[in-house]
Amino acid sequence: MNKKTKKDAGPGKAIAIASAVAAVVVVAVIILLLLRSCGAPANDPGGIEFDPSATEGGWDEADMDAIRDSLNEKVEEGMINISMNTSPVFADGTSAGSLMIVNEEVNNYPQVVEISRDDTGELIYKSGAIPVGSKIESAKLSVDLDPGTYKCTALFYNVDPDTGDYLGCAGAVVTVTVLE
């Protein structure tokens, strides 16, 4: 009887295992070479280059307090407190209406107010500079609007009193009504 045992399986299986191990080793070597070539350029000694002008330390606590105070002062300077009637009514398109625009005492700058229609973008009112602590109770629109209700945006601009430059802006939704 001619019986083969597992021990006698033959050289084919051993060759297959050796080939698989060799293939894994070759793939691992290729991967390592690729990973190494993806790093820094060949002439780079490695590491990072520190800025020679950098010194140890951070802000002193006194400096931080001064910086914080300065920033708070700048924020306060630019604050805009806006106040107006958000539902002004005009008897007709050419009459004065109840705008009641107030440049409150807490503001630091004169204000210019512009009112534009939301549907067309048309500018329908622009004030002159309103001094701090002053108001415009009523005024005429810049255009003759037909009777109706108009959704608008009022923009309040802080104005540099020396140059007339706009320094900041805040807005409010306004509904303008023209009766006749």
C-alpha positions in Angstrom: 0.0 0.0 0.0 1.2 3.3 -0.9 0.0 5.9 1.7 1.1 9.5 1.8 1.3 11.1 5.2 1.2 14.8 5.9 4.9 14.8 6.3 5.3 13.7 2.8 3.1 16.5 1.4 5.9 17.4 -1.0 8.1 20.3 -1.8 5.4 22.3 -3.5 3.8 23.5 -0.3 7.1 24.6 1.2 8.0 26.6 -1.9 4.6 28.3 -1.8 5.1 29.3 1.9 8.7 30.5 1.2 7.4 32.6 -1.8 4.7 34.2 0.3 7.1 35.1 3.1 9.5 36.5 0.5 6.8 38.6 -1.1 5.7 40.0 2.3 9.3 41.0 3.0 9.8 42.7 -0.4 6.5 44.6 0.1 7.6 45.7 3.6 11.0 46.9 2.3 9.3 48.9 -0.5 6.8 50.5 2.0 9.7 51.5 4.3 11.6 53.0 1.5 8.6 55.0 0.3 7.8 56.2 3.8 11.4 57.3 4.2 11.4 59.2 0.9 8.2 61.1 1.8 9.9 62.9 4.7 12.3 65.9 4.6 14.6 66.5 1.6 17.7 64.4 1.5 20.0 67.3 2.4 17.8 68.3 5.4 19.6 67.5 8.7 16.2 67.0 10.4 14.2 68.9 13.1 12.9 72.4 12.8 14.6 75.7 12.4 13.9 78.1 15.2 13.7 81.8 14.6 16.9 83.4 16.0 15.0 86.5 17.1 12.6 84.6 19.4 13.2 85.0 23.1 11.7 83.3 26.1 8.7 84.8 27.9 5.3 86.3 27.2 3.3 89.4 28.1 3.9 90.8 31.6 0.8 91.0 33.7 1.0 94.8 33.7 1.3 94.8 29.9 -1.9 92.6 29.7 -3.8 95.1 31.9 -2.8 98.0 29.7 -3.6 96.2 26.5 -7.0 95.1 27.9 -7.8 98.7 29.1 -6.8 100.1 25.7 -9.0 97.6 23.8 -11.9 98.3 26.1 -11.5 102.0 25.5 -11.5 101.5 21.7 -14.6 99.4 21.9 -16.4 102.1 24.0 -15.3 104.7 21.5 -16.9 102.8 18.6 -20.2 101.9 20.3 -23.3 103.2 18.6 -26.5 103.7 20.6 -29.3 104.0 18.0 -32.8 105.4 18.7 -35.7 106.2 16.3 -39.3 105.6 15.7 -39.3 102.3 13.8 -42.9 102.9 12.4 -42.9 106.5 11.1 -46.1 107.7 9.4 -46.3 110.3 6.6 -49.6 111.9 5.7 -48.5 111.8 2.0 -45.3 111.3 0.0 -44.2 114.9 0.3 -45.1 115.7 3.9 -42.9 115.4 7.0 -43.3 112.3 9.1 -42.6 111.2 12.7 -39.0 109.9 12.4 -37.9 110.8 16.0 -34.2 110.1 15.3 -32.1 110.6 18.5 -28.3 110.7 18.8 -28.1 109.8 22.5 -25.8 111.5 25.0 -23.9 108.3 25.5 -22.6 108.3 21.9 -19.2 109.8 21.1 -19.8 111.0 17.6 -22.3 112.8 15.4 -24.5 110.4 13.4 -25.8 110.4 9.9 -28.9 108.3 9.3 -29.9 106.7 5.9 -33.2 104.9 5.3 -33.4 102.6 2.3 -36.3 100.5 1.0 -35.6 96.7 1.4 -37.4 95.8 -1.8 -35.6 98.1 -4.2 -32.5 99.4 -2.2 -33.6 102.9 -3.0 -32.4 105.5 -0.6 -35.5 107.4 0.6 -34.0 109.5 3.4 -30.6 110.8 4.5 -30.0 113.1 7.4 -27.2 115.6 7.8 -24.9 115.1 10.8 -26.9 114.9 14.0 -24.8 116.2 17.0 -24.5 114.1 20.1 -27.5 114.8 22.4 -29.7 116.1 19.5 -32.7 114.7 17.7 -34.7 115.0 14.5 -38.4 114.8 15.5 -39.9 114.9 12.0 -38.6 115.3 8.4 -39.6 114.8 4.8 -38.4 111.8 2.7 -36.0 112.4 -0.2 -38.5 110.8 -2.6 -42.3 111.1 -3.1 -43.6 107.6 -2.2 -47.0 106.4 -3.2 -49.4 105.5 -0.4 -48.5 102.2 1.2 -46.3 100.4 3.7 -42.7 100.0 3.0 -40.2 97.7 4.7 -36.9 99.6 5.1 -33.6 99.5 6.8 -32.2 102.5 8.8 -28.4 102.7 9.0 -26.9 104.9 11.6 -23.3 106.0 10.9 -20.8 107.4 13.4 -19.1 110.3 11.7 -15.7 111.8 12.4 -16.5 115.4 13.2 -13.2 116.6 11.6 -13.1 114.6 8.4 -16.7 113.5 7.9 -15.5 109.9 7.5 -17.9 107.1 8.5 -16.4 105.3 11.5 -18.9 102.6 12.3 -22.5 101.6 11.5 -25.5 100.0 13.1 -28.9 99.3 11.6 -32.6 98.9 12.5 -35.6 97.5 10.6 -38.1 100.3 10.0 -41.7 100.2 8.5 -42.5 103.4 6.7 -46.2 104.1 6.1 -47.5 106.7 3.6 -51.2 107.3 4.1 -52.3 109.2 1.0 
